[in-house]
Amino acid sequence: MKNTDRDAVKQAFAEYSDRYDSSDPKIKLKISHTYRVASLCDRIAETVPGAAADLTGVAGAESSPGIIPVDRDLAWLSGMLHDVGRFEQVRRYNTFSDAQSVDHAQFGADLLFKEGLVDSFGDFDPEQKRILETAIRNHNRFRIEDGLTEEYMAYCQILRDADKIDILRVNTETPLEEIYNVSTDELRSSAVSEEVRQGFMERRAILRSRRLTTADILVSHICLVFELVYPVSIQIVREQGYLDRILAFESDNEDTKVWFEYMRKTINL
Ligand SMILES: [Fe+2]
């Protein structure tokens, strides 16, 4: 595996994102999201058994059964590149809605690996590129594709955990009206659909197409925690208080109020 020059990658990312209008809050948001997801990937990868840092001096560790050779630099890099498609998506369509434009993960992966954009970020070997492409193409899917090796699976899961944690952060740091593009009245009167409640009770993620109201989106973001794979990911969410803050949502809708009270009592992470 070739070494990753993180400074060169950051420089290349800055040059790439500079081509877009950084006065656009949507672009700004994606730049900071990218750096945060990359450092979360790094932090999560550090805890994955077999992460490169843990293997130093451990003879034969890479070939031991059950130890997945995760390279922290590569995990970090997947975070740096995972949302490259967002910039062109916003420029062309002025939206982050994949349903109304393109699937940003496939779009980004095509730019990187079909059109060769990845080469502007460094010199990577074919295996590194395959891992990156797999992780990026799978990062926004409802379920990771079947048939991946444990190693490929680990990179996919690390990136997905990191992305979910940062989505939770955005939900606590940005006014919900802004994220969901709704008025305060609409937000506070919003109901939670039956199917979305069901998803919470079954402790699973909610399909985007099943979210009918703004409160549904909020609940679906809460449900992201059920799909976090690594203990450190749950630890970060707890430490940062992201979940408590989202759960503290104040609704004017009586049913929604009761529902949020129920979630606060039962979530038990
Ligand atoms: Fe993404």
Residues whose N, C-alpha, C, O or C-beta is under 5 A from the ligand:
A	BS01	LIG	H82 D83
